[in-house]
Amino acid sequence: MALSIVLQGKKLLAHKKYHEVVRLLEPHVLEYRDSFAFHFYVGLAYLNLGEMASAKDYFSTAKKLK
């Protein structure tokens, strides 16, 4: 069974491949607009890349979804 995009992103995040997480997940932002995990993982990737404004936006959305 193929992994969902979000689970693929989680796996990349665990391997500290932050640029790849963003590259994989961001094009699917509309499909996963109601997914806490999606926004949380992209937020973590941006945080580790040092892009605080983007991280804040994704974490804010994740918080609203919770």
Secondary structure, DSSP 8 states (H G I E B T S, - for coil): ----HHHHHHHHHHTT-HHHHHHHHGGGTTTTTT-HHHHHHHHHHHHHHT-HHHHHHHHHHHHHH-
